[in-house]
């Protein structure tokens, strides 16, 4: 594995607390969570170089933008309107 670049990152205490909780929810370290979020942002922006899996765990698929309302518990196409 290639050596990782080390650098100091200063964060607001509230932001760090939110990242710490999010990382715990995802079973990652804070460092791995930040790396995951940065990799995802780079990928979404189309600025990624080499593609490799995050050290924080398997990559998760991006949420779909063309969602099916029936999958969310909403009415499916052709269903009568609620309350009527």
N, C-alpha and C positions, 0 to 999 in steps of 0.2 A: 504494500500500500504506500502511496506517495505521502511524503511528510506534509503535514498541514501547516499553513501559515498561522502564526500566533500574533495577536494584537490586542490591545486594551480597548474595551468598549465601555463607555460610561452611559448608564441608563438611569432614568428617573426611577425612584424607588417604587412607585405605583405600577409602572410599566413592568419592572422586574418581577414584582409580586404576581401580576397577571400572567406573565410568561412562565413563572415557576408553577403556578396552579395548572396552567394549560399543559405544561410538560408532564406534570404528575398524572394528569388525566390520560395522557397519551403514552404513559410508561416510558418517558424519555428523560434524559437529563436536560437542564436548561440550555446547555451548550448545544446538544443535539437538536432541541426544539428550534432554537434560533437558526441553526444551519438548515434544518428542514424548511423553515419558513422562507429563508433567503433563496434556497434552491428552487422552491416552488414559485417565488416571485420572479426569479430570473427566467425560469422555463415559461411562465405565462407571458412575460414580456418579449419572448422570442430572442433573448440575448444569451442563451446557453451555449456552451461550447461542448465539451465531451459529456456524454450522457453516462451517468453511473448512479447506482442506488445510493441513497442517503445512509449515512452511518447510523442514523437514529431509528431505522426500521424500514419496512417495505413502503414503497411509494403508494400513496392513496390516489384513486382516480379523482379528477376534478369534478365538482358537481355539474350536472347537466343544466344547460340554460333553457332547453325545451322540455320543461317538466310536464308530466301527465297529472292533471288535477286529481284524477281518480286515485292515483298512487298516494296522494297526500290526504285522502279521506274526503276530498271534495267530490262534487257530482261528476260522473262520467259523461261523455258526450251522449246526448239523447236522453239523459235522465231528466225528469220533470224538476222545475225549480223548487227549492225548499220552501216549506210553509204554505204551499199552495194548492 
